[in-house]
Amino acid sequence: MLLVYTHKITPRLKFTFKHICKRILGLDVKFTSKIEDFIAHDSLKMSYTKQPLSNELFVRCHNLLFENGISDIDISVQQWDSTKGFFSTGDRSDLPFDIFAASFYLLSRYEEYLPHVKDDFGRYMAKESIAYKHRFLNQPVVDIWAYKLKDVLQERFPEFNFPNRTYKIQPVIDVPMAFYFRKKGFLRTIGGTITDIGRFKFKQLYQRYSVLMGFKRDPYDTFKWVITKQKQCNFKFMVLFLIGDYSTYDKNISVNKKEFVSLIKSVADYCNVGIKASYFALEDISILKKEKLKMEAIVNRDLKAVRHSFSKLNLPQSYRNLVELEIHQDFTMGYIDALGFRAGTCTPFQYYDLDFEVQTPLQINPYQCLDFALLKYQSALDKKEHLQKLIKEIKKVNGTFTPVFHNYTFSNIDRWDGFRSLFSLILDSVDEG
């Protein structure tokens, strides 16, 4: 157990140390403000305050973990070996940067509460982030910093055996529309037919009726392939179905269609399932609750996980709604336009509510790769290389790789050519060591 001496034990401090020490390094951590307890402790210990007590392992603290509320913080990002750091600590500190304050800044998404420019859908974009601006978005810096702390601890306490964690993957399959042509209802099918003719999309028209007449498989119906892949793995995929009402933004299949319900049930026999919350559920907790209850009725178990439509998050309200509805896992924390680490970590963490200054039961599973972000790389080789670089970064810290693909990503549609191979590459990365 690591004992941390500090002048003030705060919720921010406990949240951050537990993520770094417990979730990443596997160390139990306790805190004290009593010098005598600190002196008496005969195992791992460090002080996190303004001045060292003696010659103990000491990290000079920034004020961030002892403050309340949000303010505009002056941040100077500097090079630190092969990574970056901020909140420098001075000469007497055993680490050149306050990794705890810096980690809290990234994990709490502090910068997303500050004024920023949003895209057309109201999303926080990668280019607004400190990680993008200072070119460390491609590194899980919080995990890297944790391992730097581990190195310092090992140097001070060479007899201590640190637990090891292993690289994991947690694939997410997002299903905004289970079928492209089938089960759309008469009016939507006629509307699609007229659109195909009006836009001279005769190839699509032919495909539409080949599917509707049963001669061809629906291009979005890739679930047999997904289940086959799931059977080959000893970890569970998370499949998230959109079951909200049809709208301008969400053009899904109705849950009144028996075949759609049967599909969800059959996938749930092999994979973990959750919901892709509809666009309007993001703002309206009553809609989200309705969708939650629908899914629970289909699979006969409590809903565990959610991902929001369009990867949109409105902090803090989006996460507060999940907490209120006792939904315990979120898969929305990532960028749609860039590969990388939005919260600076590849380790799932609890959501910290900056307004209420409290750690919540909601586990955020940050994703590092959305299939759409790979489309900006033109060649199959480029896509593969960038994916392998990402995997390599996560493997360095034995983290959790969470990629988000869609059911149509595995179709034979031209733009998604080669994505089955990329998904297989991710699955195989677990066995590569």
N, C-alpha and C positions, 0 to 999 in steps of 0.2 A: 504493500500500500504506500502511495505517495502522500506525504503530509505537506500541505502548503500553508506557510505562515503569511498572513496579510493583515494590514491594519484595519480592513473593513470587509466583511463577507457580504457580498451582494448577489442578487439573482443573476445578473450578467456574468459575474465571475464564476459562479457555480456552473452555469450553462456552458460557458466556454471551456473551462478546465475539464468538464466531464466529456465534452466532445473530443478534445485533443487527447486526454489521458485515457479515458475509458473506451470510447468508441474506436479510436484509431490505434492507440498503443496497448489497449487491453489492461490498463492499470486502474485499480481502485484508487480513488482520491478522496482525501478529507481535508478540511480546512480548520485553521485555528488562528485566533488573535492573541493567544496566551503564549508568551515567550517560554515559560517553564515547560509547557506541553511540547513545544517545538524542540527544545533542548533535550527533553527526555526521550523523544522518538529515536529509535536506533536503526531505522531502515531508510528508504528513500525519502528525502525531504528537500524542500527548496523554499526560498522566500520570494514573495511577489509584492513589493512595496517600493517606497521611494529610496530607502537607504538599507544596505545590508546590516544584519544584526552582528555578524562576525565574519567568518570566512566560509560561510555556507554557500551552496549553489544559489545564486541570486539573479533574478531578472527584474530590472527596474521597470516599474509600471507606468504606463500612460494613464491619463485620467479617465479614459473612456468607460472602463468597467465599473467606475465608481460614480458615474453620472446618471441622471435620469433624463428622459426625453431626448429630443433630437436637436442638434445644432450643426452649423456648417463647420466642418473640421478641416483644418489645413493639413494636407497629406503630401509628404515628399517620398516618392517611391525611388528606391535605390537598388543597385545590383547587390546580390548576396550569393556569392559563388555562382552556381548555374541557374539560380532563380532570382526572384525579386523580394524585397521586404519593405515595410514602412513602419512608422513610429519608432525611430531609432532611439537607443537607450543610453548611449554613452559608454565610457571606458570600463567602469566598474562592474557592469552587467556581464553575466556569462553568455548571454546571447546579444548580438548587436541590435536586434529589433524586438519590440514587445510583440511577440507572436500571438499572444492571447488577445490583446486589444485589436490587432490587425485581423485575427480570425473572427472575432465578434463582428467587426465591421462588415466582413464579407458574408458570414453565415446569417446574420440578422437581416441582410439586404438593406442595411442602413442607407445606402446611396439611393435606393428606390423610393425612399420616403422624402428625399430632397427634390427640389424642382428639376425636371428633366423634360426633354422632348419625346413625345410618344409617336408611334406610327399611326396609320389610318384606323387601325382596330383598337387603338389605345394601349398598345403593348410597349413595355420597356425593351429597348433594343440593345444588342451587344455593344454597338459603337458608343453608347452613353456611359458604359461602365468603366471604372478605373482599370479593370483588368485588360480591357481592350485597348484603352488609351496608352497603357504602359506595357503592353505586349506580354502579359503573363496569363492571358485567357486560356492558353493551351496547356497550362500546368495546374495540377491540383495543389496549389500553394499551401493550403491549410495542412494537408497531409504531409507535404514535404517539410514544412516547418515543424510538425509534430515529430518527424523522424530526426530532425536536427536537435530537438529537445532530448530525444532518446539517446542520441550520441553523447550529449553532455552528461546525461544521467549515468550512462554506462561508464563513462570516464571516471566519474566521482564514486560510483558504486559498482566496481567491476565484479563483485561476487553475486550480484543480483541477476537472476535469470528472467529475462523479459519474455512474455508470451509472444508468439508469432501469429500473424493473421495471414490468410491466403486470399489470392485474387479470386474474385467472383464475378459472375455476370447475371444481370437481372433484365432479360429482354422484355420489352413492352410492345405489344401489338395493338395499335389504335384502330378501331373499326367505326369510322364515321358513317359508312354506307356498306352494308354487308353484300349487297348485290347492285350491279350497275344497271342491268336491264330488268331483272326479274322482280316480282312482288312489289311493283310500283303502283299498281292500281290502274284502272282503265284510263282515267283522265291524264295521268302523268305519262303513260305510255303513248297515248295519242299526241300529247304535247311534244314529247321527244321525237316522235315520228315526223311531225310537221317541221320541227326544228332541223332535223337531219335533211329533209328534202329542201327546205328553204336555204340551207347553207351548203347544199350540194355535197353533203357527207354521205355519199351512197355506200361507201365501204362500211361505215358505222351502221347505216340502215340495214344492210345485209346481215351484219353481225347481230344487230338487235333482234331481228326476226329468226335468225338461226338459233339464238339462245332461247327466245320465247317459245319456239316450236320444239325445243328439246334436242336439236341437232348438235349444239355446242354448249360447252360449260360457260356460265357467266364469268366474265374476266375478273370480277372482284371476288368470286367464290374460290378463295385459295385455302380454305380452312382444312381440307384434307392434308394438304402439304404441311401446313402449320402443325397439325396434330401428329403427323408422321415425324416431324422434327422434334416435337415435344417428347415423343416416346423414346427418342434416341438420347435424351438428356436426363441427368439426375437432378436438375434444378427446374423450377417451375417458371413458365412464361406468365406474364401478366397480360391478359387480353381485356381491353376496355371497350365496351360497346356503347354507342350513342343510342339511347332509347327515348330521348325527349321528343316533344312534338315537332312536326314538320314546320319549318320557317324559312325565311330568306337565307339564313346562315346555315341551317341544319337540314339537309335533304336526305334524311335517313329513311329506313323502312319502318313501317308502323309495327308496334308491338302487338297489335291485334292480329297480325299475320302469324298463323300457327307455325309455319315453317321457320320464321325468324326466331320465335321462342324456342323451337326445337333445336335450332342451331346453337343458341346461347347455352342451352342445357347440355348439348353434346360437347361443346368446347369446355364447359365447366367440369366435365368428367375427367378431363386431362390437365387443364390449366387453371391457374387462378383467374378469376374474372372480377371486373369492376365496371364502373361506368365512365364514359366520356361525357362529362356534364355539358349540357347544351349551352349555346351562346347566352341565352337569356337567364339560365340558371346561375350564371356568374354574378348577376346583380340581384337576383330574387331568390331568397332562401326557401320560399314556399315551393317554387318550381324545382329546386334542387332536392327538396325533401320528397316531392312527388316522384321524381326519377329514382331516388334511393329506394323508396318503398316498392316501386315497380320491379326493380332488379331483385330485391330481396324476395319478392313473391315468385319470381321466375326460378331463382336458384335455391330457394329455401334455406338461405343462410344470411347472416349479417353482412352488409356491404362493408368491405374493408378499404377499397381504394377508388380514387377519382383522379381523372385528368381533365382539365378544362379545354373546351373547344378553342381552336386557334392558338393554343398555348398561351392563353391570356390570363394574367394575374392582376388583380387589383388589391394591392396590399394596403392595409391589413385585412380588409373585409372578406376577400376570397377565402382566406385561411380561417378566419373567425367563424365563417359559416360552416366549414367542415368540422371545426371543433365543436360547435353547437349541436351539429347533427351526429356527433360521435363517429365520424368517419376518420379512420386513424392513419391513412396513408395517402399521400399526394404524389403525382408524377408529372407535375407541370413546370417544375423548376429547371429551366434550361432555355436556350435561345433557338429560335426558328431559323435564323440566318447565319449561324456560325457554330462550328464545333467548339467544344470547350466547357469550362467549368464556371457556370454563372455564380454559384455561391463559393467558388474557390476550393471545393472539396469533392472527392469521389466516395465519400462515406455518408450514408443516410444520417440525417440529424433531425432533432426536434425543432419545431417552429417556435421562435422566440417573438412574442408580441411586444414591440417597442413602446406602444402606447400604454399598455398595462404593466409593463416590466415583469413579464412572467413567461416561464417556459411552459408550453402547452403539450398535450399528449399527441399532437399531430406529428407524424413522421414524414419528413420531406425526403423523397428519393430523387435526388437531382439527376437529370439525364444529361449526357455529354454529347450525344449524337442523335439528331433527327434526320430521317432519310432525306427530307427536302434540302437540308444544309449540304448534303453530299452532291446535289444536282449542279451546284455551281462549279464543280470540277468536271471538266469536259470528258476526259477519257476514263475508261474503266481502270486503267493503271493509276491515274491520279487519285481517283476515289479510294482505291485499295491502299495506296501509300499513305494518304491522310488518315485513313481509318487505322492502319497499323501503327502510325505515330501516336495516335490517341491511346490505343491499347497499350503501347509500350510505356507511356507516361503513367497510366493507371497501374500497370504491373510493377513499376518501380516502387510503388508504395503499398502494393498488395491491396488495392482498393476494390470498389465495386463498379463495374462498367454497366451503365444502364442506357442501352440504345433504344430509340423509339422508331419503330417501323409501322407501316400501315398494311392492312390486308391487301390493298391493291398494289403495294410495292412488289409483291410476289407474283403479279400478273404478267401476261405476255404483252402488255402495253409498251410501246417503244421506249418511252422516257424512263421506264423502270428496268430496262434491259440490264442484266448483270447483278441486280440487287439480291436475288436469291443467293448468289455466290458470296456477296458481301455479308449477308446474314449468316451464312454457313461458316464463313471465316471467323466471325465473332464467336459463334458457338464453339468452334474448334480451338479458339484461343485459350480455353480453360485447360485443355489437355497438353498444351505446348510447354507448360512449366515456366 
